[in-house]
C-alpha cells in the first residue's frame, strides 16, 4: 500500500490529479488513522486506463484531422 503522495510520485502525476481520480471513483483508498492509502494494483490499473483514454483521444484527433 502506498500513501497518496507515494502513489502520485509512482504514477508520475501531481497529487491533485490522484485526488481527482479518488473523487471520481476511479481509485479506492483505505484509511488508517488520518492517512489514506492506495493499493498498488489499483493504481496500476487506473494508470493503464488513463493511458488508454489518452491514446484513444489522440488517435481520434489524428483521424479526424486527415
N, C-alpha and C positions, 0 to 999 in steps of 0.2 A: 504494500500500500504506500502511496505517495501523498505528501501534503499537496495542497493546491499549488503552492509555489514550485515545488519539485516537479509536479506534473506539467506545469506551464513551461518550465525550462526544458524538460524532456521532449515535449511536443514542439518546441520552438515557437511558441506563441506567447503573447502577453497574458498576464494573469487575468486582465479584464475579459479577454476572449474566452478563456477557460471558464470564467464565471458566467459568461453568456451561454455557453454550452450547457452548464449546470441549470441555469434559469430556464432554458428552452426545453429541458428534459432530455437532452441528448446524452448527458453524463450524470451518473449517480454518484453520490458521496455517502460516506459513513462518518458519523460524528462520534468522536471520543473526547469527552470533556468539552472544551471550547474549540477544538481543532477538527477540521474536515479533512477526510482522506479519500483518495480516489484509487480504485483498483487498477493496476497497470494494464490488465487485459481489456478493461472497459475503455481506457484511454486509447489504446492502440486501435480499437475498433472505431472510435469516433474519428481518430486521425485518418484512417482509411476511408471512411465515409466522406469526410471533408475534402480530401484529395480527389476522390472520385467525382464529387459535385463540381469542384473547381475545374477539372479537366473536361467534364461534360459541358460546362458553360463555355469554356474556351473553344472547344471543338464546334459547338453550335454557332459561336460568333464567327469562326473561320468559315464555316459552311455558308452561313448567311451572307458573308462578305464577298463570296465568289460570284 
